[in-house]
Amino acid sequence: MHWIQVLIGPLETLTKARSLLPAAAICPLPQGLALIPVTHTVEVQLQSQATAHTTAAVPHSGELAVGITELASRLSDQGPILYAATYIHGGTGGQDAVIWHKGEVILNLGDDEDHMSAWPDSPISRALRHIGVTVQTGQDEFDALGLGRYRSNEAWAEKASQA
């Protein structure tokens, strides 16, 4: 099973996000990026901060933690912010990828559970390509950032707390 929901953006931007979201674990990635896993604690904190006037970007799966849109939109003033989600169990599932830049959604991609995108063109890899992630031979952008290392939000957060 691989089930994650994360925000990905420049390490510097996401580090500054801790002032807005103290529960956030910042997980450094290659290529100057980082991710924030949307753990239960982060979801609770986001819900308490969400405002009623936020317009939600709806990913293809329809699942997005309350407050993610507002946070991603706000952080995207500094550069593109990517919401990436995987929901794969027993070989079926899919991915969602939404990118905000300057407060606006500029890309919204997703898989249909019965028709997953072929490698190397998954929604997350295509979105990472859009924000400038580079690959080596035999990799896609998902692999280049090591996004398969941990299979849950909690595992990502735990690794960050050990660093």
Secondary structure, DSSP 8 states (H G I E B T S, - for coil): -EEEEEEEEEHHHHHHGGGT-TT---EE-STTEEEEE--HHHHHHHHHH--TT------TT----TTHHHHHHHHGGGS-EEEEEEEEETTEEEEEEEEEETTEEEEEEE-BTTB---TT--HHHHHHHHTT----TT--HHHHTTTTS-SBHHHHHHHHHH-
